[in-house]
Amino acid sequence: MRLDRTASLPAASFLQLMWLASPALPVGGFSYSEGLESAIENAGISSESAVGDWLLDQLHITQARGDMALIAKATGAWRRADWVHVRELNDWVLHTRETSELRLQAEQMGRSMADWLRNQHQGNEEVMPAVRHLAALPPTYPVAFALAASATQASVREVLLAYAFGWAENMVQAALKSMQLGQSAGQRILARLADAIPAAADHAIGLMDSERQAFSPMLAILSAQHEVQYSRLFRS
């Protein structure tokens, strides 16, 4: 089979996306379970299949319809230097986080990403004006991630694939730390998520600003329960 090399992403941009998707990126994503720890404690999520089903629901219901759709818009806004739209998108994140935990996560990871970007782009006056604008918002993680990715030559779809896979890796690791699942089970769950991510990205790209939503009442309940959970490993 002959591959179309003309459409391939340049190596520097490809590596940058891999970097942004890595759990080793120092933004603190490993310290959050986004309600999964509470679901294991309170909602009977107790098996490999149940964890996989729950994370797939999260991918399609909260990520594709919410943060991924927002990142798609924010990436374009950063590339156009449309500061007004960037602020509107950032405000949307702040206003739609349904619990204090989820809002604190968005804010902490946003600040950490802004710090990382400032360190990476010191002296680069093509990028630093946007980084300074981000830091002054104050930043949220989806908007900060979009800025980091917008500096590459990646398409919006490629940006969303990287973001979603990084999210999936963090969530699978949270599951492995929260319950008795082995590495092989974790890899099977990750494979299920990886198969579903392209369709989730396509759905997110197709949403207008007016169609974006953050309505997940059971997640909000679980997150609120997690805030007072007696024993916990994660910050959300």
N, CA and C of each residue as an Amber inpcrd file, in Angstrom:
protein
   708
   0.8460000  -1.1900000   0.0000000   0.0000000   0.0000000   0.0000000
   0.8840000   1.2430000   0.0000000   0.5850000   2.1810000  -0.8580000
   1.3530000   3.4180000  -0.9370000   0.7680000   4.4620000   0.0080000
   1.6220000   5.0580000   0.8380000   1.1700000   6.0760000   1.7760000
   1.3010000   7.4500000   1.1670000   0.3740000   8.3460000   1.4920000
   0.4090000   9.7240000   1.0220000   1.2780000  10.5450000   1.9600000
   2.5270000  10.7500000   1.5910000   3.4510000  11.4790000   2.4490000
   3.1840000  12.9850000   2.4310000   2.4900000  13.4910000   1.4170000
   2.2940000  14.9390000   1.3090000   1.3990000  15.4690000   2.4230000
   0.5510000  14.5990000   2.9830000  -0.3980000  15.0510000   3.9940000
   0.0990000  14.7960000   5.4120000   1.3310000  14.2760000   5.5440000
   1.8160000  13.9290000   6.8710000   2.1810000  15.1710000   7.6640000
   2.0490000  15.0630000   8.9790000   2.3830000  16.1630000   9.8710000
   3.8990000  16.2570000   9.9930000   4.4800000  17.4580000   9.8930000
   5.9260000  17.5910000  10.0770000   6.3740000  16.9980000  11.4030000
   7.5780000  16.4440000  11.4110000   8.0590000  15.7200000  12.5870000
   8.0340000  16.5860000  13.8440000   8.4330000  17.8500000  13.7290000
   8.4690000  18.7100000  14.9220000   7.0840000  18.8800000  15.5180000
   6.0810000  19.0570000  14.6560000   4.7110000  19.2180000  15.1510000
   4.1690000  17.9180000  15.7270000   4.5060000  16.8050000  15.0730000
   4.0660000  15.4990000  15.5680000   4.6420000  15.2340000  16.9590000
   5.9150000  15.5170000  17.1300000   6.5450000  15.2980000  18.4360000
   5.9710000  16.2440000  19.4890000   5.6410000  17.4690000  19.0820000
   5.0510000  18.4080000  20.0330000   3.6950000  17.9150000  20.5210000
   2.8930000  17.3460000  19.6150000   1.6040000  16.7930000  20.0330000
   1.7960000  15.6140000  20.9790000   2.7770000  14.7540000  20.6820000
   3.0630000  13.6350000  21.5840000   3.4550000  14.1540000  22.9690000
   4.2300000  15.2280000  22.9970000   4.6660000  15.8360000  24.2510000
   3.4590000  16.3500000  25.0390000   2.5660000  17.0520000  24.3280000
   1.3860000  17.5990000  24.9940000   0.4540000  16.5140000  25.5120000
   0.4260000  15.3620000  24.8270000  -0.4460000  14.2620000  25.2420000
   0.1620000  13.4080000  26.3500000   1.4440000  13.6120000  26.6610000
   2.1330000  12.7420000  27.6040000   1.6710000  12.9940000  29.0370000
   1.4230000  11.9260000  29.8030000   1.1210000  12.0970000  31.2270000
   2.2860000  12.7290000  32.0020000   3.4850000  12.7160000  31.4060000
   4.6420000  13.3220000  32.0690000   4.6540000  14.8440000  31.9500000
   3.7700000  15.4250000  31.1450000   3.7060000  16.8780000  31.0370000
   3.4030000  17.4520000  32.4250000   4.1960000  18.4130000  32.9020000
   4.0700000  18.8480000  34.3050000   2.9120000  19.8050000  34.5500000
   1.6880000  19.3220000  34.3140000   0.5080000  20.1420000  34.5690000
  -0.3870000  19.5390000  35.6480000  -0.0230000  18.3660000  36.1540000
  -0.7570000  17.7850000  37.2750000  -1.9250000  16.9050000  36.9080000
  -2.0550000  16.5190000  35.6330000  -3.1970000  15.7060000  35.2420000
  -3.2810000  14.3760000  35.9630000  -2.1400000  13.8300000  36.3650000
  -2.1090000  12.5430000  37.0550000  -2.7890000  12.5850000  38.4120000
  -3.0090000  13.7700000  38.9640000  -3.5580000  13.8730000  40.3240000
  -5.0780000  13.9780000  40.3440000  -5.7260000  13.8470000  39.1940000
  -7.1800000  13.9680000  39.1090000  -7.7910000  12.7020000  38.5050000
  -8.9700000  12.3380000  38.9870000  -9.6940000  11.2100000  38.3950000
 -10.9870000  11.6620000  37.7250000 -11.3210000  12.9450000  37.8550000
 -12.5240000  13.5180000  37.2200000 -13.7800000  12.7290000  37.5460000
 -13.9360000  12.3980000  38.8040000 -15.1320000  11.7050000  39.2600000
 -15.0370000  10.1950000  39.2630000 -14.0090000   9.6270000  38.6150000
 -13.9180000   8.1740000  38.5260000 -13.7320000   7.5400000  39.9040000
 -12.8940000   8.1380000  40.7470000 -12.6830000   7.5770000  42.0820000
 -13.9880000   7.5410000  42.8680000 -14.7880000   8.5700000  42.7220000
 -16.0840000   8.6010000  43.3970000 -17.0380000   7.5790000  42.7850000
 -16.9770000   7.4030000  41.4780000 -17.8400000   6.4110000  40.8310000
 -17.5050000   4.9990000  41.3030000 -16.2310000   4.7230000  41.5120000
 -15.8290000   3.4160000  42.0200000 -16.3520000   3.2210000  43.4450000
 -16.3160000   4.2790000  44.2330000 -16.7490000   4.2050000  45.6310000
 -18.2710000   4.1760000  45.7650000 -18.9660000   4.9560000  44.9350000
 -20.3980000   5.1920000  45.1650000 -21.3420000   4.6700000  44.0860000
 -20.8280000   4.3520000  42.9230000 -21.7230000   3.9850000  41.8150000
 -21.5060000   2.5740000  41.2980000 -20.7870000   1.7650000  42.0330000
 -20.6590000   0.3600000  41.6660000 -19.7810000   0.0800000  40.4650000
 -18.8640000   0.9730000  40.1640000 -17.9310000   0.7180000  39.0540000
 -16.8420000  -0.1920000  39.5980000 -16.9390000  -1.5000000  39.3010000
 -16.0860000  -2.4580000  40.0080000 -15.4260000  -3.4920000  39.1010000
 -15.4690000  -3.2870000  37.7930000 -14.8750000  -4.2680000  36.8880000
 -14.2570000  -3.5620000  35.6890000 -13.4620000  -4.2890000  34.9530000
 -12.8420000  -3.7410000  33.7410000 -13.8980000  -3.2240000  32.7680000
 -14.9190000  -4.0170000  32.5260000 -15.9410000  -3.6100000  31.5570000
 -16.6940000  -2.3730000  32.0430000 -16.9660000  -2.3130000  33.3620000
 -17.6910000  -1.1610000  33.8940000 -16.8570000   0.1090000  33.7850000
 -15.5610000   0.0190000  34.0750000 -14.6910000   1.1830000  33.9400000
 -14.6260000   1.6280000  32.4800000 -14.4800000   0.6620000  31.5790000
 -14.4330000   1.0060000  30.1580000 -15.7020000   1.6840000  29.6910000
 -16.8460000   1.1460000  30.1060000 -18.1270000   1.7530000  29.7190000
 -18.2430000   3.1670000  30.2780000 -17.8410000   3.3480000  31.5360000
 -17.9610000   4.6580000  32.1720000 -17.0730000   5.6800000  31.4700000
 -15.8530000   5.3000000  31.1380000 -14.9450000   6.2330000  30.4750000
 -15.3920000   6.5300000  29.0460000 -15.9600000   5.5510000  28.3710000
 -16.5010000   5.8210000  27.0350000 -17.6520000   6.8220000  27.1080000
 -18.5030000   6.6770000  28.1170000 -19.5680000   7.6600000  28.3100000
 -18.9740000   9.0470000  28.5620000 -17.9260000   9.1040000  29.3950000
 -17.2760000  10.3850000  29.6560000 -16.7170000  10.9900000  28.3740000
 -16.1030000  10.1710000  27.5520000 -15.5340000  10.6520000  26.2960000
 -16.6040000  11.2930000  25.4230000 -17.7280000  10.5970000  25.2510000
 -18.7500000  11.0710000  24.3160000 -19.6600000  12.1400000  24.9200000
 -19.9590000  12.0360000  26.2180000 -20.9420000  12.9360000  26.8120000
 -20.3150000  14.2290000  27.3130000 -19.1630000  14.1310000  27.9680000
 -18.5740000  15.3510000  28.5300000 -17.4080000  15.8900000  27.7140000
 -16.5530000  15.0160000  27.2090000 -15.3790000  15.5010000  26.4810000
 -15.7450000  15.9810000  25.0730000 -16.3590000  15.1210000  24.2760000
 -16.6560000  15.4980000  22.8830000 -17.6220000  16.6730000  22.8130000
 -18.6240000  16.6920000  23.6760000 -19.6260000  17.7650000  23.6290000
 -19.1810000  19.0280000  24.3450000 -18.1310000  18.9140000  25.1860000
 -17.7030000  20.0490000  25.9840000 -16.2880000  20.4940000  25.6700000
 -15.3170000  19.9410000  26.4050000 -13.9490000  20.4470000  26.3020000
 -13.3390000  20.2560000  24.9140000 -13.5950000  19.1140000  24.2760000
 -13.0140000  18.9080000  22.9430000 -13.6180000  19.8810000  21.9300000
 -14.9110000  20.1110000  22.0270000 -15.5470000  21.0830000  21.1320000
 -14.9860000  22.4710000  21.3720000 -14.7270000  22.7970000  22.6400000
 -14.1550000  24.0980000  22.9640000 -12.7250000  24.2210000  22.4500000
 -11.9240000  23.1700000  22.6080000 -10.5420000  23.2060000  22.1230000
 -10.5070000  23.4050000  20.6180000 -11.4440000  22.7980000  19.9040000
 -11.5030000  22.9890000  18.4550000 -11.6740000  24.4610000  18.1040000
 -12.5560000  25.1460000  18.8260000 -12.7760000  26.5740000  18.5730000
 -11.5990000  27.4140000  19.0720000 -11.0590000  27.0540000  20.2390000
  -9.9860000  27.8420000  20.8250000  -8.7090000  27.7610000  20.0000000
  -8.4410000  26.6190000  19.3910000  -7.2460000  26.4960000  18.5590000
  -7.2930000  27.4970000  17.4110000  -8.4370000  27.5780000  16.7500000
  -8.5840000  28.5610000  15.6760000  -8.5140000  29.9860000  16.1730000
  -9.1020000  30.2500000  17.3490000  -9.0810000  31.6070000  17.8950000
  -7.6530000  32.0450000  18.2130000  -6.8640000  31.1480000  18.8020000
  -5.4620000  31.4950000  19.0720000  -4.7040000  31.7740000  17.7740000
  -4.9430000  30.9520000  16.7720000  -4.2160000  31.1370000  15.5110000
  -4.6040000  32.4270000  14.8140000  -5.8200000  32.9060000  15.0370000
  -6.2600000  34.1810000  14.4490000  -5.9490000  35.3650000  15.3590000
  -5.4010000  35.1010000  16.5360000  -5.1970000  36.1420000  17.5530000
  -6.5080000  36.8390000  17.8860000  -7.5740000  36.0470000  17.9700000
  -8.9020000  36.5630000  18.3030000  -9.0540000  36.5200000  19.8220000
  -8.4980000  37.5330000  20.5040000  -8.4760000  37.5280000  21.9610000
  -9.8720000  37.5720000  22.5660000 -10.8100000  38.2290000  21.8940000
 -12.1820000  38.3160000  22.4240000 -12.8050000  36.9300000  22.4970000
 -12.6540000  36.1670000  21.4320000 -13.2340000  34.8180000  21.4230000
 -12.5150000  33.9120000  22.4200000 -11.2040000  34.0640000  22.5460000
 -10.4600000  33.2800000  23.5290000 -11.0220000  33.5260000  24.9310000
 -11.2340000  34.7720000  25.2860000 -11.7780000  35.0770000  26.6120000
 -13.1830000  34.5040000  26.7750000 -14.0090000  34.5970000  25.7530000
 -15.3540000  34.0340000  25.8340000 -15.2970000  32.5290000  26.0960000
 -14.4030000  31.8470000  25.3990000 -14.2740000  30.4010000  25.5870000
 -13.7510000  30.0720000  26.9870000 -12.7880000  30.8380000  27.4510000
 -12.2540000  30.6210000  28.7920000 -13.3380000  30.8540000  29.8520000
 -14.1290000  31.8890000  29.6740000 -15.2290000  32.1530000  30.6040000
 -16.2320000  31.0060000  30.6030000 -16.4670000  30.4190000  29.4340000
 -17.4090000  29.3000000  29.3470000 -16.9360000  28.1400000  30.2080000
 -15.6480000  27.8490000  30.1620000 -15.1190000  26.7650000  30.9920000
 -15.3610000  27.0710000  32.4680000 -15.0170000  28.2720000  32.8960000
 -15.1730000  28.6350000  34.3000000 -16.6320000  28.5680000  34.7530000
 -17.5350000  28.9830000  33.8880000 -18.9440000  29.0780000  34.2720000
 -19.6700000  27.7390000  34.2160000 -19.0930000  26.7540000  33.5530000
 -19.8130000  25.4850000  33.3780000 -19.2360000  24.3470000  34.2000000
 -18.1970000  24.6010000  34.9880000 -17.7140000  23.5640000  35.9000000
 -18.7060000  23.4740000  37.0590000 -19.2720000  22.2870000  37.2670000
 -20.4330000  22.1560000  38.1480000 -20.0760000  21.9570000  39.6180000
 -18.8210000  21.7020000  39.9260000 -18.4060000  21.5700000  41.3220000
 -17.1050000  22.3380000  41.5300000 -16.8100000  22.6170000  42.7800000
 -15.5690000  23.3380000  43.0830000 -14.3510000  22.5240000  42.6790000
 -14.4090000  21.1950000  42.8530000 -13.2910000  20.3380000  42.4470000
 -12.9750000  20.4860000  40.9630000 -13.9990000  20.3910000  40.1440000
 -13.7770000  20.4330000  38.7020000 -13.2770000  21.7970000  38.2530000
 -13.7780000  22.8440000  38.8830000 -13.2800000  24.1760000  38.5350000
 -11.8290000  24.3510000  38.9830000 -11.5020000  23.9110000  40.1830000
 -10.1290000  24.0180000  40.6610000  -9.1710000  23.2350000  39.7680000
  -9.6060000  22.0830000  39.2790000  -8.7690000  21.3120000  38.3500000
  -8.4920000  22.1080000  37.0820000  -9.5390000  22.6750000  36.4850000
  -9.3630000  23.4510000  35.2550000  -8.4310000  24.6320000  35.4730000
  -8.5610000  25.2770000  36.6340000  -7.7340000  26.4520000  36.9230000
  -6.2830000  26.0620000  37.2090000  -6.0910000  25.0300000  38.0470000
  -4.7150000  24.6380000  38.3970000  -3.9610000  24.1550000  37.1750000
  -4.5810000  23.2920000  36.3620000  -3.9040000  22.7790000  35.1790000
  -3.6990000  23.8840000  34.1480000  -4.6210000  24.8350000  34.0910000
  -4.4470000  25.9710000  33.1870000  -3.2560000  26.8180000  33.5800000
  -3.1190000  27.1090000  34.8820000  -1.9650000  27.8900000  35.3400000
  -0.6600000  27.1480000  35.0790000  -0.6630000  25.8420000  35.3310000
   0.5470000  25.0600000  35.1210000   0.9330000  25.0230000  33.6480000
  -0.0610000  24.9100000  32.7620000   0.2390000  24.9280000  31.3310000
   0.7630000  26.2970000  30.9110000   0.2090000  27.3610000  31.4600000
   0.7050000  28.7030000  31.1500000   2.1600000  28.8560000  31.5930000
   2.4870000  28.3410000  32.7680000   3.8710000  28.3910000  33.2440000
   4.7940000  27.5860000  32.3250000   4.3370000  26.4230000  31.9110000
   5.1300000  25.5830000  31.0090000   5.3660000  26.3000000  29.6770000
   4.3220000  26.9220000  29.1440000   4.4590000  27.6500000  27.8850000
   5.4180000  28.8320000  28.0380000   5.3270000  29.5330000  29.1560000
   6.2330000  30.6650000  29.3960000   7.6860000  30.1820000  29.4120000
   7.9210000  29.0410000  30.0330000   9.2720000  28.4880000  30.0920000
   9.7520000  28.0220000  28.7180000   8.8490000  27.4270000  27.9520000
   9.2290000  26.8900000  26.6440000   9.5120000  27.9800000  25.6190000
   8.8260000  29.1110000  25.7340000   8.8810000  30.1180000  24.6630000
   9.5250000  31.4280000  25.1010000  10.3420000  31.3790000  26.1240000
  11.0440000  32.5900000  26.5520000  11.8280000  33.1890000  25.3830000
  11.6380000  34.4930000  25.1690000  12.3550000  35.1740000  24.1000000
  11.7170000  35.0570000  22.7360000  10.6640000  34.2470000  22.6010000
   9.9870000  34.0790000  21.3060000   8.8030000  35.0470000  21.2530000
   9.0070000  36.2090000  20.6560000   7.9650000  37.2300000  20.6480000
   6.8600000  36.9560000  19.6270000   6.9640000  35.8590000  18.8930000
   5.8270000  35.4420000  18.0670000   4.7790000  34.7270000  18.9140000
   5.2260000  34.1000000  19.9890000   4.3310000  33.3010000  20.8260000
   4.0250000  33.9800000  22.1640000   4.9990000  34.6960000  22.7130000
   4.8420000  35.2320000  24.0660000   3.6740000  36.2000000  24.2480000
   3.2850000  37.0120000  23.2620000   2.0960000  37.8420000  23.4780000
   0.8550000  37.0050000  23.8030000   0.6980000  35.8580000  23.1130000
  -0.4400000  34.9850000  23.3980000  -0.3030000  34.3470000  24.7700000
   0.9130000  33.9610000  25.1480000   1.1330000  33.3620000  26.4610000
   0.8010000  34.3660000  27.5610000   1.2230000  35.6230000  27.3750000
   0.9020000  36.6470000  28.3740000  -0.5980000  36.8850000  28.4390000
  -1.2710000  36.8540000  27.3010000  -2.7270000  37.0120000  27.3000000
  -3.3810000  35.8440000  28.0370000  -2.8950000  34.6410000  27.8060000
  -3.4240000  33.4690000  28.5010000  -3.2890000  33.6240000  30.0050000
  -2.0970000  33.9990000  30.4570000  -1.8330000  34.0990000  31.8910000
  -2.7140000  35.1390000  32.5660000  -3.1520000  36.1430000  31.8260000
  -3.9410000  37.2320000  32.4050000  -5.4300000  36.9200000  32.4700000
  -5.8820000  35.7710000  31.9540000  -7.3270000  35.5550000  31.8310000
  -8.0840000  35.4920000  33.1740000  -7.8350000  34.6380000  34.1490000
  -6.8100000  33.6110000  34.3270000  -7.1220000  32.3580000  33.5050000
  -6.0920000  31.5430000  33.2150000  -6.2760000  30.4630000  32.2410000
  -7.0160000  29.2550000  32.7840000  -7.6820000  28.5620000  31.8830000
  -8.2140000  27.2320000  32.1640000  -7.4870000  26.2430000  31.2610000
  -7.5100000  24.9690000  31.6530000  -6.6950000  23.9910000  30.9340000
  -7.0960000  23.7960000  29.4710000  -8.3750000  23.6500000  29.1240000
  -8.6820000  23.4490000  27.7090000  -8.1960000  24.6010000  26.8300000
  -8.3320000  25.8300000  27.2960000  -7.8960000  26.9900000  26.5210000
  -6.3710000  27.0400000  26.4580000  -5.7070000  26.7020000  27.5620000
  -4.2430000  26.6780000  27.5760000  -3.7000000  25.5730000  26.6640000
  -4.3310000  24.4080000  26.6930000  -3.9120000  23.3180000  25.8090000
  -4.0500000  23.7480000  24.3590000  -5.1460000  24.4200000  24.0370000
  -5.3550000  24.8740000  22.6570000  -4.2540000  25.8190000  22.2070000
  -3.8070000  26.7050000  23.1060000  -2.7050000  27.5990000  22.7450000
  -1.4370000  26.8050000  22.4790000  -1.1180000  25.8570000  23.3510000
   0.0810000  25.0510000  23.1570000   0.0440000  24.3190000  21.8200000
  -1.1030000  23.7680000  21.4820000  -1.2250000  23.0160000  20.2390000
  -1.2930000  23.9170000  19.0200000  -1.8010000  25.1280000  19.1920000
  -1.9500000  26.0310000  18.0480000  -0.6030000  26.4760000  17.4920000
   0.4630000  26.3610000  18.2890000   1.7950000  26.7340000  17.8190000
   2.3960000  25.6950000  16.8810000   1.7470000  24.5420000  16.7480000
   2.2040000  23.5030000  15.8240000   1.4950000  23.6610000  14.4870000
   1.8670000  22.8160000  13.5350000   1.1960000  22.8010000  12.2370000
   0.0760000  21.7620000  12.1830000  -0.2960000  21.2480000  13.3170000
  -1.3170000  20.2120000  13.3670000  -2.6840000  20.7620000  12.9950000
  -3.4780000  19.9260000  12.3660000  -4.8720000  20.2740000  12.1030000
  -5.6500000  20.2330000  13.4040000  -6.8240000  20.8220000  13.4070000
  -7.6690000  20.7880000  14.6050000  -7.9870000  19.3520000  14.9950000
  -8.2390000  18.5060000  14.0230000  -8.5390000  17.0980000  14.3260000
  -7.3550000  16.4290000  15.0130000  -6.1560000  16.6790000  14.5240000
  -4.9670000  16.0950000  15.1450000  -4.7760000  16.6200000  16.5720000
  -5.0670000  17.8870000  16.7750000  -4.9980000  18.4590000  18.1290000
  -5.9580000  17.7210000  19.0660000  -7.1750000  17.4850000  18.5970000
  -8.1630000  16.8110000  19.4400000  -7.7930000  15.3580000  19.7040000
  -7.2280000  14.6900000  18.7220000  -6.7850000  13.3090000  18.9370000
  -5.7250000  13.2490000  20.0310000  -4.7650000  14.1810000  19.9830000
  -3.7120000  14.2070000  21.0020000  -4.2970000  14.5020000  22.3770000
  -5.1640000  15.5190000  22.4480000  -5.7760000  15.8700000  23.7350000
  -6.5470000  14.6890000  24.3150000  -7.3760000  14.0660000  23.4900000
  -8.2370000  12.9850000  23.9830000  -7.4260000  11.7750000  24.4050000
  -6.3560000  11.4630000  23.6940000  -5.5560000  10.3070000  24.0960000
  -4.8250000  10.5930000  25.4030000  -4.3310000  11.8260000  25.5720000
  -3.7210000  12.1810000  26.8530000  -4.7070000  12.0680000  28.0030000
  -5.9350000  12.5380000  27.7710000  -6.9950000  12.3960000  28.7830000
  -7.2470000  10.9250000  29.0720000  -7.3370000  10.0980000  28.0390000
  -7.6250000   8.6730000  28.2110000  -6.5340000   7.9870000  29.0200000
  -5.2890000   8.2980000  28.7350000  -4.1890000   7.6910000  29.5020000
  -4.2710000   8.0530000  30.9840000  -4.5440000   9.3100000  31.2590000
  -4.6620000   9.7220000  32.6630000  -5.8130000   9.0050000  33.3570000
  -6.9320000   8.8660000  32.6760000  -8.0870000   8.2270000  33.2930000
  -7.8530000   6.7350000  33.5280000  -7.1910000   6.0800000  32.5990000
  -6.8910000   4.6590000  32.7830000  -5.9380000   4.4790000  33.9570000
  -4.9450000   5.3410000  34.0640000  -4.0340000   5.2460000  35.1980000
  -4.7660000   5.4940000  36.5190000  -5.7170000   6.4200000  36.5070000
  -6.5160000   6.6570000  37.7060000  -7.2970000   5.4020000  38.0880000
  -7.8380000   4.7080000  37.1030000  -8.5770000   3.4710000  37.3710000
  -7.6580000   2.4100000  37.9690000  -6.4730000   2.2700000  37.4080000
  -5.5440000   1.2480000  37.9050000  -5.1320000   1.5230000  39.3420000
  -5.0260000   2.7980000  39.7150000  -4.6300000   3.1420000  41.0790000
  -5.7890000   3.0410000  42.0630000  -7.0210000   3.0950000  41.5530000
  -8.1910000   3.1570000  42.4350000  -8.8150000   1.8090000  42.7240000
  -8.4920000   0.7930000  41.9350000  -9.1380000  -0.5060000  42.1080000
  -8.2010000  -1.6100000  41.6420000  -8.6220000  -2.8380000  41.8350000
  -7.7810000  -3.9870000  41.4960000  -7.9240000  -4.3230000  40.0190000
  -7.1900000  -3.5810000  39.2140000  -7.0950000  -3.8640000  37.7820000
  -5.6150000  -3.9760000  37.4290000  -5.2790000  -4.9540000  36.6090000
  -3.8970000  -5.1080000  36.1880000  -3.5830000  -4.2630000  34.9660000
  -2.2970000  -4.2360000  34.6090000  -1.8750000  -3.4580000  33.4520000
  -2.5120000  -3.9430000  32.1610000  -2.7040000  -5.2450000  32.0240000
  -3.3270000  -5.7680000  30.7950000  -4.7630000  -5.2750000  30.6630000
  -5.4890000  -5.2560000  31.7810000  -6.8530000  -4.7240000  31.7540000
  -6.8310000  -3.2520000  31.3820000  -5.8750000  -2.5150000  31.9430000
  -5.7660000  -1.1030000  31.6050000  -5.5050000  -0.8800000  30.1330000
  -4.6710000  -1.7130000  29.5350000  -4.3890000  -1.5770000  28.1080000
  -5.6170000  -1.9140000  27.2580000  -6.4200000  -2.8670000  27.7070000
  -7.6460000  -3.1850000  26.9660000  -8.6330000  -2.0180000  27.0410000
  -8.7360000  -1.3930000  28.2120000  -9.6110000  -0.2210000  28.3440000
  -9.1030000   0.9080000  27.4460000  -7.7960000   1.1400000  27.4630000
  -7.2230000   2.1970000  26.6300000  -7.4600000   1.9220000  25.1500000
  -7.4040000   0.6590000  24.7580000  -7.6660000   0.3100000  23.3560000
  -9.1120000   0.6450000  22.9740000 -10.0530000   0.3820000  23.8780000
 -11.4540000   0.7320000  23.6060000 -11.5980000   2.2420000  23.4190000
 -10.9380000   3.0030000  24.2850000 -11.0140000   4.4610000  24.1840000
 -10.3550000   4.9520000  22.9010000  -9.1930000   4.3820000  22.5650000
  -8.4970000   4.8020000  21.3540000  -9.3540000   4.5620000  20.1120000
 -10.0780000   3.4570000  20.0810000 -10.9600000   3.1740000  18.9440000
 -12.0720000   4.2090000  18.8240000 -12.5090000   4.7460000  19.9640000
 -13.6440000   5.6750000  19.9640000 -13.2320000   7.1290000  19.7930000
 -11.9740000   7.4550000  20.0150000 -11.5370000   8.8510000  20.0020000
 -11.7170000   9.5300000  18.6470000 -11.3830000   8.9020000  17.5120000
 -11.5680000   9.6190000  16.2420000 -12.9950000  10.0860000  16.0010000
 -13.9770000   9.2400000  16.2990000 -15.3700000   9.6460000  16.1100000
 -15.7400000  10.7650000  17.0750000 -15.2180000  10.7080000  18.2970000
 -15.4860000  11.7770000  19.2590000 -14.8980000  13.0980000  18.7670000
 -13.6920000  13.0390000  18.2000000 -13.0660000  14.2560000  17.6720000
 -13.8790000  14.8290000  16.5200000 -14.3460000  13.9710000  15.6280000
 -15.1520000  14.4520000  14.4960000 -16.4450000  15.0930000  14.9790000
 -17.0530000  14.4940000  15.9890000 -18.2870000  15.0730000  16.5380000
 -18.0030000  16.4460000  17.1420000 -16.8980000  16.5420000  17.8840000
 -16.5540000  17.8100000  18.5290000 -16.3150000  18.9100000  17.5000000
 -15.6290000  18.5800000  16.4310000 -15.3280000  19.5740000  15.3950000
 -16.6050000  20.1050000  14.7590000 -17.6130000  19.2570000  14.6430000
 -18.8420000  19.6410000  13.9740000 -19.7910000  20.4910000  14.7970000
 -19.4920000  20.6920000  16.0730000 -20.4010000  21.4390000  16.9400000
 -20.1630000  22.9380000  16.8330000 -21.2470000  23.6920000  16.7660000
 -21.1660000  25.1460000  16.8320000 -21.0570000  25.5750000  18.2960000
 -20.6560000  26.8370000  18.5170000 -20.5820000  27.3390000  19.8910000
 -21.9160000  27.1820000  20.6100000 -23.0090000  27.3860000  19.9050000
 -24.3260000  27.3050000  20.5240000 -24.7360000  25.8680000  20.8590000
 -24.0280000  24.8820000  20.2790000 -24.3580000  23.4770000  20.5250000
 -23.4810000  22.8500000  21.6030000 -22.4360000  23.5310000  21.9930000
 -21.5460000  23.0040000  23.0250000 -22.3050000  22.9450000  24.3480000
 -22.0370000  21.9060000  25.1540000 -22.7690000  21.7860000  26.4080000
 -21.9240000  21.1130000  27.4760000 -22.3040000  21.3210000  28.7100000
 -21.6280000  20.7230000  29.8600000 -22.6870000  20.2270000  30.8270000
 -23.5630000  19.3800000  30.3280000 -24.6700000  18.8730000  31.1420000
 -24.4310000  17.4030000  31.4440000 -23.9740000  17.1170000  32.6350000
 -23.7230000  15.7400000  33.0720000 -24.0340000  15.6510000  34.5680000
 -25.3200000  15.6050000  34.9050000 -25.7260000  15.7010000  36.3110000
 -25.1730000  14.6000000  37.2030000 -25.0750000  13.3730000  36.7000000
 -24.5380000  12.3110000  37.5500000 -23.0650000  12.5470000  37.8530000
 -22.3190000  13.0450000  36.8750000 -20.9190000  13.3760000  37.1330000
 -20.8190000  14.4670000  38.1890000 -21.6980000  15.4590000  38.1240000
 -21.6840000  16.5320000  39.1190000 -21.9730000  15.9820000  40.5140000
 -22.9130000  15.0640000  40.6110000 -23.2360000  14.4600000  41.9090000
 -22.0330000  13.6850000  42.4440000 -21.4080000  12.8740000  41.5740000
 -20.2540000  12.0860000  41.9990000 -19.0940000  12.9920000  42.4120000
 -18.9050000  14.0730000  41.6650000 -17.8340000  15.0080000  42.0010000
 -18.0960000  15.6670000  43.3530000 -19.3490000  16.0470000  43.6050000
 -19.6930000  16.6430000  44.8990000 -19.4900000  15.6400000  46.0270000
 -19.8290000  14.3780000  45.7870000 -19.5980000  13.3500000  46.7980000
 -18.1090000  13.1550000  47.0600000 -17.3220000  13.2670000  46.0070000
 -15.8760000  13.0870000  46.1530000 -15.2630000  14.1580000  47.0370000
 -15.8420000  15.3450000  47.0320000 -15.3050000  16.4300000  47.8500000
 -15.2940000  16.0880000  49.3320000 -16.2020000  15.1990000  49.7490000
 -16.2690000  14.8150000  51.1610000 -16.0070000  13.3190000  51.3470000
 -15.4650000  12.6650000  50.3260000 -15.1720000  11.2380000  50.4170000
 -14.1190000  11.0000000  51.4970000 -14.3520000  10.0030000  52.3380000
 -13.4920000   9.8110000  53.5110000 -12.0550000   9.4890000  53.1150000
 -11.8950000   8.5440000  52.2140000 -10.5550000   8.1210000  51.8090000
 -10.4350000   8.2830000  50.2990000  -9.4310000   9.0000000  49.8490000
  -9.2990000   9.2330000  48.4210000  -7.8360000   9.4540000  48.0630000
  -7.5260000   9.1250000  46.8110000  -6.1790000   9.2970000  46.2720000
  -6.0500000  10.5430000  45.4170000  -7.1740000  10.9720000  44.8150000
  -7.1290000  12.0050000  43.7850000  -7.7990000  13.2930000  44.2440000
  -7.4810000  14.3720000  43.5330000  -8.0080000  15.6830000  43.8740000
  -9.3770000  15.9410000  43.2590000  -9.8290000  15.0700000  42.3750000
 -11.1860000  15.2040000  41.8280000 -11.7230000  13.8240000  41.4940000
